[in-house]
Amino acid sequence: MSTIKQYFFNRFSSFSLVGTSMLFSLILLMIRMKLTHSFFYLFLVWNLFLATIPFLITSYLASLKKLYKFGFALAFFTWLAFLPNAPYIITDLMHLRLKTNSYLWLDILVVTSFALNGMLLLYLSVLDITILLKPYVNNRFIKYGTGAIFFLCGLGIYLGRFLRYNSWEIALNPKPIIHDLFHMLSAPNQNKEAWLFTLLFGAFLNIGFWMFNTIHRVTLK
């Protein structure tokens, strides 16, 4: 317990940043609900909760003194399954509609703030996992593996947004997912949009992480 307390004390600045940013998003949502008398964007709260799961997993793992290989492998694949939920919130911008009322700007602000929280949680969690992986794999594998993870996130977001799969279905009902993935691989010409989305979204996340990681290193100097 003392180790966990010490870890949270050392990471207080990161947790306070995340907490403050999330609180601001919730306040924006409540203001929007009050002004418009609509609960339409309440689903963002659930999406943000899902986005925190990979961050909570890596935060807990980083607080442990010793990691057992089997337990770490299980936690890693659970983390990887839920990771696309963090950047997934960006696609909630698709819910924006041009309206005649004066609160479109507020809708944009609400959805964007939640999406930024998702990106922050994503990159902080990936930073943690790169540190946690160091005792098990070499740095080159981590470098290229991190890039591959973001492309997997792009694929995961596509599966969630357009094919409507949930992260837990990987364990509870994997057959339909495997079937759709096999179809995407075996018939790429029939799934051009899926691969275009995956590649472009993966590239977007990689560039964002490169910028985030560069700024993070500078602030630590």
C-alpha positions as CSV (number, residue, x, y, z in Angstrom):
1,M,0.0,0.0,0.0
2,S,2.9,2.4,0.8
3,T,4.4,1.7,-2.6
4,I,1.1,2.7,-4.3
5,K,0.8,5.8,-2.2
6,Q,4.4,6.8,-3.1
7,Y,3.7,6.2,-6.8
8,F,0.6,8.4,-6.7
9,F,2.5,11.1,-4.9
10,N,5.3,11.0,-7.5
11,R,2.7,11.2,-10.3
12,F,0.6,13.9,-8.6
13,S,1.2,16.4,-11.3
14,S,0.0,14.0,-14.1
15,F,-3.1,12.9,-12.2
16,S,-4.0,16.4,-11.2
17,L,-3.7,17.5,-14.9
18,V,-5.9,14.6,-16.0
19,G,-8.4,15.2,-13.2
20,T,-8.7,18.9,-13.9
21,S,-9.1,18.5,-17.6
22,M,-11.8,15.8,-17.2
23,L,-13.6,18.0,-14.6
24,F,-13.6,20.9,-17.0
25,S,-15.1,18.7,-19.7
26,L,-17.9,17.5,-17.4
27,I,-18.6,21.1,-16.4
28,L,-18.9,22.1,-20.1
29,L,-21.3,19.2,-20.6
30,M,-23.5,20.2,-17.7
31,I,-23.6,23.8,-19.0
32,R,-24.6,22.5,-22.4
33,M,-27.3,20.3,-20.9
34,K,-28.6,23.3,-18.9
35,L,-28.8,25.6,-21.8
36,T,-30.2,23.2,-24.4
37,H,-32.3,21.1,-22.1
38,S,-30.9,18.1,-24.0
39,F,-29.0,15.0,-22.7
40,F,-27.8,14.0,-26.1
41,Y,-24.1,14.2,-25.4
42,L,-24.3,12.4,-22.1
43,F,-22.8,9.3,-23.8
44,L,-19.5,11.2,-23.8
45,V,-19.2,10.4,-20.1
46,W,-19.4,6.7,-20.7
47,N,-16.9,7.0,-23.6
48,L,-14.5,9.0,-21.3
49,F,-14.9,6.3,-18.6
50,L,-13.8,3.6,-21.2
51,A,-10.9,5.9,-22.2
52,T,-9.6,5.9,-18.6
53,I,-9.4,2.1,-18.3
54,P,-6.1,1.6,-20.2
55,F,-4.6,4.6,-18.2
56,L,-5.7,3.0,-14.9
57,I,-4.3,-0.4,-15.9
58,T,-0.8,1.0,-16.7
59,S,-0.9,3.3,-13.7
60,Y,-1.6,0.3,-11.4
61,L,1.1,-1.8,-13.1
62,A,3.6,1.0,-12.7
63,S,2.9,1.2,-9.0
64,L,3.8,-2.5,-8.4
65,K,7.3,-3.4,-7.1
66,K,7.3,-6.7,-9.1
67,L,5.5,-7.8,-12.2
68,Y,5.0,-11.5,-12.9
69,K,5.2,-12.4,-16.6
70,F,1.9,-14.1,-16.9
71,G,0.1,-11.4,-15.0
72,F,1.8,-8.7,-17.0
73,A,1.0,-10.4,-20.3
74,L,-2.7,-10.7,-19.3
75,A,-2.8,-7.1,-18.2
76,F,-1.0,-6.0,-21.4
77,F,-3.5,-7.7,-23.7
78,T,-6.4,-6.3,-21.7
79,W,-4.8,-2.9,-22.0
80,L,-4.4,-3.3,-25.7
81,A,-8.0,-4.3,-26.2
82,F,-9.3,-1.2,-24.3
83,L,-6.7,1.2,-25.7
84,P,-8.7,2.3,-28.8
85,N,-11.4,3.6,-26.6
86,A,-9.2,6.6,-25.7
87,P,-8.7,8.1,-29.2
88,Y,-12.2,6.8,-30.2
89,I,-13.7,9.9,-28.7
90,I,-12.3,11.9,-31.6
91,T,-14.8,10.2,-33.9
92,D,-17.6,11.5,-31.7
93,L,-17.1,14.8,-33.7
94,M,-19.2,13.0,-36.3
95,H,-22.3,13.7,-34.1
96,L,-21.9,17.4,-34.7
97,R,-24.6,18.8,-36.9
98,L,-24.9,22.3,-38.4
99,K,-27.8,23.9,-36.6
100,T,-29.6,27.2,-36.7
101,N,-29.3,27.7,-32.9
102,S,-26.4,29.6,-31.3
103,Y,-25.0,26.7,-29.4
104,L,-23.2,24.9,-32.1
105,W,-19.9,26.4,-30.8
106,L,-20.7,24.9,-27.4
107,D,-21.3,21.5,-28.9
108,I,-17.9,21.7,-30.7
109,L,-16.2,22.8,-27.4
110,V,-17.8,19.9,-25.4
111,V,-16.9,17.1,-27.9
112,T,-13.4,18.5,-28.5
113,S,-12.7,18.7,-24.8
114,F,-13.7,15.1,-24.3
115,A,-11.6,14.1,-27.3
116,L,-8.6,15.9,-26.0
117,N,-8.9,14.1,-22.7
118,G,-9.0,10.8,-24.6
119,M,-5.8,11.7,-26.4
120,L,-4.1,12.7,-23.2
121,L,-5.1,9.5,-21.5
122,L,-3.9,7.6,-24.6
123,Y,-0.4,9.1,-24.7
124,L,0.2,9.0,-20.9
125,S,-0.8,5.3,-20.9
126,V,1.5,4.5,-23.9
127,L,4.4,6.2,-22.2
128,D,3.8,4.1,-19.1
129,I,3.7,0.9,-21.2
130,T,6.9,1.7,-22.9
131,I,8.6,1.9,-19.5
132,L,7.0,-1.3,-18.3
133,L,8.1,-3.2,-21.3
134,K,11.8,-2.4,-21.0
135,P,12.7,-5.3,-18.7
136,Y,11.1,-7.8,-21.2
137,V,12.1,-6.5,-24.7
138,N,14.7,-4.4,-26.3
139,N,14.4,-0.7,-27.1
140,R,14.1,-1.2,-30.9
141,F,11.2,-3.5,-30.5
142,I,9.5,-0.9,-28.2
143,K,10.1,1.9,-30.7
144,Y,8.6,0.1,-33.6
145,G,6.0,-1.7,-31.5
146,T,4.7,1.6,-30.2
147,G,4.1,2.7,-33.8
148,A,2.3,-0.6,-34.6
149,I,0.1,-0.1,-31.5
150,F,-1.3,3.2,-32.9
151,F,-2.2,1.5,-36.2
152,L,-3.9,-1.2,-34.2
153,C,-5.8,1.6,-32.4
154,G,-6.9,2.9,-35.8
155,L,-8.2,-0.6,-36.7
156,G,-9.9,-0.9,-33.3
157,I,-11.6,2.5,-33.7
158,Y,-12.9,1.4,-37.1
159,L,-14.3,-1.8,-35.7
160,G,-16.0,0.2,-32.9
161,R,-17.3,3.2,-34.9
162,F,-18.4,1.5,-38.1
163,L,-18.9,-2.2,-37.2
164,R,-20.1,-1.4,-33.7
165,Y,-18.0,-3.8,-31.8
166,N,-17.1,-3.3,-28.1
167,S,-13.7,-4.1,-26.5
168,W,-15.1,-6.8,-24.3
169,E,-16.4,-8.7,-27.3
170,I,-12.8,-9.8,-28.0
171,A,-13.1,-12.1,-25.1
172,L,-16.9,-12.8,-24.9
173,N,-17.8,-13.1,-28.6
174,P,-14.6,-13.1,-30.8
175,K,-16.0,-15.1,-33.7
176,P,-17.7,-12.2,-35.6
177,I,-14.7,-10.0,-35.1
178,I,-12.4,-12.7,-36.4
179,H,-14.7,-13.2,-39.4
180,D,-14.8,-9.5,-40.2
181,L,-11.0,-9.1,-39.8
182,F,-10.4,-12.1,-42.1
183,H,-12.7,-10.6,-44.7
184,M,-10.8,-7.3,-44.5
185,L,-7.5,-9.1,-45.0
186,S,-8.7,-11.5,-47.7
187,A,-10.6,-8.9,-49.7
188,P,-8.7,-5.6,-49.3
189,N,-10.2,-4.1,-52.4
190,Q,-13.7,-4.4,-50.9
191,N,-12.6,-2.8,-47.7
192,K,-10.6,0.2,-49.0
193,E,-12.3,2.6,-46.6
194,A,-11.5,0.4,-43.6
195,W,-7.8,0.3,-44.5
196,L,-7.6,3.9,-45.4
197,F,-9.2,4.8,-42.1
198,T,-6.8,2.5,-40.2
199,L,-3.7,3.8,-41.9
200,L,-4.5,7.5,-41.7
201,F,-5.8,7.3,-38.2
202,G,-2.7,5.3,-37.2
203,A,-0.4,7.9,-38.8
204,F,-2.3,10.7,-37.1
205,L,-1.9,9.0,-33.7
206,N,1.8,8.3,-34.3
207,I,2.5,12.0,-35.2
208,G,0.6,13.1,-32.2
209,F,2.6,10.8,-29.9
210,W,5.9,12.0,-31.4
211,M,4.9,15.6,-30.6
212,F,3.6,14.7,-27.2
213,N,6.7,12.6,-26.3
214,T,9.1,15.4,-27.5
215,I,7.3,18.0,-25.4
216,H,7.3,15.6,-22.4
217,R,11.0,15.0,-22.6
218,V,11.7,18.7,-22.8
219,T,9.7,19.4,-19.7
220,L,11.6,16.7,-17.8
221,K,15.0,18.3,-18.5
